[in-house]
Amino acid sequence: MPERPSWAAADVDLQRPNAARVYDYYLGGACNFATDREFAEKIAELVPEVGDAARLNRTFLRRVVKFLLTRGIRQFLDIGSGIPTVGNVHEIAQRAAPGSRVVYVDHDPVAVSHSELILRNNDRAGVVQGDLSEPDNVLNSAVVRDLLNFDEPIAVLMIAVLHFVPDELDPHSSVVRYLDAVAPGSYLAISHATPDPDPGRLTRAAELYRANNTPFVVRDRQQIAALLDSTVLVEPGVVYTPQWRPDSPDDVGDNPERSPFYVAVGRKP
Ligand SMILES: C[S@@+](CC[C@H](N)C(=O)[O-])C[C@H]1O[C@@H](n2cnc3c(N)ncnc32)[C@H](O)[C@@H]1O
């Protein structure tokens, strides 16, 4: 049995791989255990580009927050926010616009305890332990109600999280519920794993997650676009991660599908 660090509460299972900690490992973080690293390596044998895809996903998050700031957004609800790492939403937003308010939501206790730690001196950012598929609990939580003003636009971020929500839980209805709650002019930004570049390999990777008790659903471009059907898509629409408003055309490269993730941003009319 691995030694339990202070950031892993007694109910955190150290023997079973966990999606937040596996992602932390891909990003070079230290909040993971041997079981997470072994599982991450198994996925990487099947999908060697997974580490790059995780890093590209973080660069998309940075680009999208900066883009939203240029559109006047000063409030962020980041659902499935993960274990904090370099370039968290509040750091990017509050550096550019110090009054920005950010609420992180994750169902994973390790992600939540680390977020609490880094936010303890920040009165404009907070964290909720909650589930994307329980929008009313998230939206009515004290932290959300204290920090966010629903009369003003809010950016709802669901970055690399919706593929953890199986069809039975109807992710589309959850997305719609969040969008119903926010003011016109609000935004939804998503990134989502897809089998499109190589269906066999990516579908097998999703099966590996499921075999480890972690729901994982890869969805094709049309299914991902449907998640944003109550918004007006921001250009360039639903594209592979490197193709979304790159800092430089060189960043796109010859094979943008090297990141098997689609990303998109939509505006609530
Ligand atoms: C791959 S990480 C993404 C972290 C961050 N959004 C990013 O893109 O860098 C996915 C996160 O979603 C969280 N998650 C998965 N399913 C969730 C759910 N139903 N509700 C809330 N969080 C969830 C996991 O615990 C994990 O921290």
The ligand as a Gaussian input file, in Angstrom:
#p B3LYP/6-31G(d) Opt

LIG

0 1
 C       -8.745000      15.534000     -17.924000
 S       -9.078000      16.470000     -16.503000
 C       -9.259000      18.100000     -17.189000
 C       -8.830000      19.199000     -16.263000
 C       -8.942000      20.597000     -16.842000
 N      -10.311000      20.921000     -17.202000
 C       -8.066000      20.727000     -18.065000
 O       -8.607000      20.630000     -19.179000
 O       -6.870000      20.896000     -17.958000
 C      -10.790000      16.049000     -16.211000
 C      -11.295000      16.469000     -14.852000
 O      -12.712000      16.313000     -14.853000
 C      -13.099000      15.789000     -13.610000
 N      -14.422000      15.147000     -13.805000
 C      -14.705000      14.017000     -14.495000
 N      -16.032000      13.786000     -14.495000
 C      -16.592000      14.788000     -13.774000
 C      -17.935000      15.095000     -13.405000
 N      -18.958000      14.320000     -13.784000
 N      -18.159000      16.194000     -12.662000
 C      -17.124000      16.994000     -12.250000
 N      -15.837000      16.738000     -12.565000
 C      -15.572000      15.661000     -13.327000
 C      -11.996000      14.830000     -13.216000
 O      -11.983000      14.610000     -11.829000
 C      -10.775000      15.601000     -13.707000
 O      -10.258000      16.430000     -12.697000

